[in-house]
Amino acid sequence: MTAATRPDLLALDAGTLASLANRGLVKRAAREVAAGDGPVPVLDPDGTLRGTCPDGSVVALPPGTGLDGGSCTCGAPGVCRHRIALVLAHQGAAADATSDAAAASEGPAPADPPAPAP
């Protein structure tokens, strides 16, 4: 994923996602992403977030639309677990990038002080 993010998607918490779909789908998507079975988010230059899930479903979330305005090839009506998983994967990747940037700005860890001479 690029360093760019979608602030609208980063702002969605579990409660909001559950209100857009249901709590069960959010939990299932979260488990899949945590297990490494979620999509790898890719942000297109036009702001569309895309991902392909391990089951072959392809998800696209264009900017300026809600999750219901996105598309998924799974065929489920409404907001599916793949769309939710893409949001969660995007949030996780953004958090990882922030952590990596913070660690890089801190520089290398200080060396251990030398042992006292006997």
C-alpha positions as CSV (number, residue, x, y, z in Angstrom):
1,M,0.0,0.0,0.0
2,T,1.2,3.5,-0.6
3,A,1.7,6.0,2.2
4,A,-1.5,7.8,1.2
5,T,-4.6,7.0,3.2
6,R,-8.3,7.5,3.1
7,P,-9.2,9.5,6.2
8,D,-12.9,8.8,5.7
9,L,-12.2,5.0,6.1
10,L,-9.7,5.5,8.9
11,A,-12.4,7.2,10.9
12,L,-14.8,4.2,10.9
13,D,-14.7,2.3,14.2
14,A,-16.1,-1.1,14.9
15,G,-19.5,0.3,16.1
16,T,-19.9,2.4,12.9
17,L,-19.0,-0.6,10.7
18,A,-21.5,-2.7,12.6
19,S,-24.2,-0.1,12.0
20,L,-23.4,-0.3,8.3
21,A,-23.6,-4.1,8.2
22,N,-23.9,-6.1,11.4
23,R,-21.7,-7.0,14.3
24,G,-21.2,-10.6,13.1
25,L,-19.7,-9.5,9.7
26,V,-17.4,-7.0,11.5
27,K,-16.2,-9.7,13.9
28,R,-15.6,-12.2,11.0
29,A,-13.8,-9.7,8.9
30,A,-11.7,-8.6,11.9
31,R,-10.7,-12.3,12.6
32,E,-9.8,-12.8,8.9
33,V,-7.6,-9.7,8.8
34,A,-6.0,-10.5,12.1
35,A,-5.2,-14.0,10.9
36,G,-3.6,-12.6,7.7
37,D,-6.4,-13.7,5.5
38,G,-7.7,-10.2,4.6
39,P,-7.1,-8.3,1.4
40,V,-4.0,-6.2,0.8
41,P,-5.2,-2.7,0.4
42,V,-4.0,-0.6,-2.6
43,L,-4.9,3.0,-2.9
44,D,-5.3,4.1,-6.6
45,P,-4.2,7.6,-7.7
46,D,-7.9,8.6,-7.9
47,G,-8.4,7.6,-4.3
48,T,-10.2,4.3,-4.9
49,L,-9.2,1.7,-2.3
50,R,-8.9,-1.8,-3.8
51,G,-8.1,-5.2,-2.5
52,T,-8.4,-8.8,-3.5
53,C,-9.4,-11.3,-0.8
54,P,-7.9,-14.8,-0.5
55,D,-11.2,-16.2,-1.6
56,G,-10.9,-14.3,-4.9
57,S,-13.4,-11.6,-4.2
58,V,-12.3,-8.2,-5.5
59,V,-13.3,-5.1,-3.6
60,A,-13.3,-1.4,-4.7
61,L,-14.2,1.5,-2.5
62,P,-14.3,4.7,-4.5
63,P,-13.9,8.1,-2.7
64,G,-17.0,10.1,-1.9
65,T,-19.2,7.1,-1.5
66,G,-20.2,5.0,1.5
67,L,-19.4,1.3,1.9
68,D,-22.7,0.5,0.1
69,G,-21.4,2.6,-2.8
70,G,-18.4,0.3,-3.2
71,S,-18.3,-2.9,-5.2
72,C,-17.4,-6.5,-4.4
73,T,-17.5,-9.5,-6.7
74,C,-18.8,-11.8,-4.0
75,G,-22.4,-11.0,-5.0
76,A,-23.7,-10.5,-1.5
77,P,-26.3,-7.8,-1.3
78,G,-25.3,-4.7,0.6
79,V,-22.2,-4.3,2.7
80,C,-20.3,-7.6,2.8
81,R,-17.5,-8.8,5.0
82,H,-15.0,-8.2,2.1
83,R,-15.7,-4.5,2.1
84,I,-15.4,-4.4,5.9
85,A,-12.2,-6.4,5.8
86,L,-10.7,-4.0,3.2
87,V,-11.5,-1.1,5.6
88,L,-9.9,-2.9,8.5
89,A,-6.9,-3.9,6.5
90,H,-6.5,-0.3,5.4
91,Q,-6.7,0.9,9.0
92,G,-4.1,-1.7,10.1
93,A,-1.7,-0.8,7.3
94,A,-2.0,2.9,8.1
95,A,-1.4,2.2,11.8
96,D,1.7,0.0,10.9
97,A,3.0,2.8,8.6
98,T,2.6,5.3,11.4
99,S,4.4,3.1,13.9
100,D,7.2,2.4,11.4
101,A,7.6,6.2,10.8
102,A,7.7,6.9,14.5
103,A,10.3,4.2,15.1
104,A,12.4,5.5,12.2
105,S,12.3,9.1,13.6
106,E,13.6,7.9,16.9
107,G,16.8,6.6,15.4
108,P,18.7,3.5,16.5
109,A,18.4,2.3,20.0
110,P,21.2,3.5,22.2
111,A,24.0,1.0,22.8
112,D,24.4,-0.6,26.1
113,P,26.9,1.2,28.4
114,P,30.3,-0.5,28.7
115,A,30.7,-2.9,31.6
116,P,32.6,-1.4,34.5
117,A,36.3,-2.2,34.6
118,P,37.2,-4.8,37.2
